[in-house]
Amino acid sequence: MKKFIPLLCLIIFNPAFAQNPFGISQDSILKLNQSMQQLQSCLQGIDQSTIQNIQRQAQQIKSEVDALCQSGRRNEAQNKAFSASKALVSNPAVQKLTQCGQTLASIPSIGTLIPNLSGTDLSNKHVCDL
């Protein structure tokens, strides 16, 4: 992610775009730059090894849930996914990542690329059917 931000800034502020071929106003560029700086400072507060551990745990849980689903143990899979999601949501690093994600979603043009699942009702869905 840290490599993405400078690359994005280089693309946006490249002299080849100096004539403003996309019709982006100077104000929009300044707001984008400010949002990117907020995102970068938000992400700097999260230890990268913690993020990697969370990713490994999530992948492990996904593998276990998939195996349970494939073996027909749907209730066990649902319970495993539910307890794992509760543990993840209570993790302070995940909460911080969620906060940073909201900053990312607020950036014009980028926010439309990120799915918003916060209002999605998954209560009547089964993990094996997703």
C-alpha positions as CSV (number, residue, x, y, z in Angstrom):
1,M,0.0,0.0,0.0
2,K,2.9,2.4,0.8
3,K,4.2,1.9,-2.7
4,F,0.8,2.5,-4.2
5,I,0.4,6.1,-2.9
6,P,3.5,7.6,-4.4
7,L,2.8,5.8,-7.7
8,L,-0.7,7.2,-7.8
9,C,0.7,10.7,-7.0
10,L,3.2,10.3,-9.8
11,I,0.6,9.3,-12.3
12,I,-1.8,12.1,-11.3
13,F,0.8,14.9,-11.2
14,N,2.8,13.7,-14.2
15,P,3.8,16.6,-16.5
16,A,2.1,14.7,-19.4
17,F,-1.2,15.5,-17.6
18,A,-0.3,19.2,-17.2
19,Q,-2.7,20.3,-19.9
20,N,-5.6,18.7,-17.9
21,P,-6.9,16.3,-20.6
22,F,-9.5,14.9,-18.2
23,G,-11.0,18.2,-17.1
24,I,-10.1,17.7,-13.4
25,S,-10.2,20.9,-11.5
26,Q,-7.3,22.1,-9.5
27,D,-9.6,22.0,-6.4
28,S,-10.3,18.3,-7.0
29,I,-6.6,17.6,-7.4
30,L,-5.9,19.3,-4.1
31,K,-8.7,17.4,-2.3
32,L,-7.4,14.1,-3.7
33,N,-3.9,14.9,-2.5
34,Q,-5.2,15.8,0.9
35,S,-7.2,12.6,1.1
36,M,-4.2,10.5,0.0
37,Q,-2.1,12.1,2.7
38,Q,-4.8,11.3,5.3
39,L,-4.8,7.7,4.1
40,Q,-1.1,7.5,4.3
41,S,-0.9,8.8,7.8
42,C,-3.8,6.5,8.8
43,L,-1.9,3.5,7.5
44,Q,1.3,4.5,9.1
45,G,-0.3,3.8,12.5
46,I,-0.7,0.1,11.7
47,D,2.2,-2.3,12.1
48,Q,2.7,-4.2,8.8
49,S,3.5,-7.5,10.5
50,T,0.2,-7.2,12.3
51,I,-1.6,-6.8,8.9
52,Q,0.3,-9.8,7.5
53,N,-0.7,-11.9,10.6
54,I,-4.3,-10.9,10.1
55,Q,-4.1,-11.9,6.4
56,R,-2.6,-15.3,7.3
57,Q,-5.3,-15.9,10.0
58,A,-8.1,-15.0,7.5
59,Q,-6.7,-17.2,4.9
60,Q,-6.4,-20.1,7.3
61,I,-10.0,-19.6,8.5
62,K,-11.2,-19.4,4.9
63,S,-9.4,-22.7,4.1
64,E,-11.0,-24.4,7.1
65,V,-14.5,-23.1,6.4
66,D,-14.2,-24.1,2.7
67,A,-13.1,-27.6,3.8
68,L,-16.0,-27.9,6.2
69,C,-18.4,-26.7,3.4
70,Q,-17.0,-29.2,0.9
71,S,-17.4,-32.1,3.4
72,G,-21.0,-31.2,4.0
73,R,-20.5,-29.9,7.5
74,R,-22.4,-26.7,6.9
75,N,-23.4,-25.9,10.5
76,E,-19.8,-26.2,11.7
77,A,-18.6,-24.0,8.8
78,Q,-21.2,-21.3,9.7
79,N,-20.3,-21.4,13.3
80,K,-16.5,-21.2,12.5
81,A,-17.1,-18.3,10.2
82,F,-19.3,-16.4,12.7
83,S,-16.9,-16.8,15.6
84,A,-13.9,-15.9,13.4
85,S,-15.6,-12.7,12.2
86,K,-16.5,-11.7,15.7
87,A,-12.8,-12.1,16.7
88,L,-11.6,-10.1,13.7
89,V,-14.0,-7.3,14.2
90,S,-12.9,-6.9,17.8
91,N,-9.2,-6.7,16.8
92,P,-7.9,-3.1,17.2
93,A,-5.8,-3.4,14.0
94,V,-8.8,-4.5,12.0
95,Q,-10.8,-1.6,13.4
96,K,-8.0,0.8,12.4
97,L,-7.9,-0.7,8.9
98,T,-11.7,-0.3,8.6
99,Q,-11.2,3.4,9.6
100,C,-8.5,3.8,6.9
101,G,-10.7,2.0,4.4
102,Q,-13.4,4.6,5.1
103,T,-10.9,7.3,4.3
104,L,-10.0,5.5,1.1
105,A,-13.7,5.2,0.1
106,S,-14.2,8.9,0.6
107,I,-11.6,9.7,-2.1
108,P,-13.4,10.9,-5.3
109,S,-13.3,8.3,-8.1
110,I,-11.7,5.6,-5.8
111,G,-14.6,5.4,-3.5
112,T,-16.8,4.1,-6.3
113,L,-14.5,1.2,-6.9
114,I,-14.8,-0.1,-3.3
115,P,-17.9,-2.2,-2.5
116,N,-19.9,-1.0,0.5
117,L,-20.9,-4.0,2.4
118,S,-21.8,-2.2,5.7
119,G,-25.5,-2.1,4.8
120,T,-25.6,-5.6,3.4
121,D,-27.8,-8.0,5.4
122,L,-26.0,-11.3,5.5
123,S,-28.1,-12.7,8.4
124,N,-30.1,-15.1,6.2
125,K,-27.1,-16.1,4.1
126,H,-25.0,-19.2,4.7
127,V,-21.2,-19.1,4.5
128,C,-21.1,-22.1,2.2
129,D,-23.4,-20.3,-0.3
130,L,-21.3,-17.1,-0.6
